[in-house]
């Protein structure tokens, strides 16, 4: 799958759909795969999920790493989440 396809699949697990029940762990795995391939929105989701402990153990250090990467590419959601981590 392409990074965009991974992102879209992850988003459907993150939000839950008629076909896919909400599953944060599956969503995180797919977001992470897309993030590692350079998908900016996925990098932001990985960072937010890590900072909130959604589907994974909360890890601010790793969250900040991913949020910084996405923020440097101009992702506004990542910038907001990064600010929350610093608070």
Buried (B, 14 or more C-beta within 10 A) or exposed (E): EEBEEBBEBBBBBBEEEEEBEEBBEBBBBBBBBBBBBEBBBBBBBBBBBBBBEBBBEEBBEBBBBBBBBBBEEEBEBBBBBBEEBEE
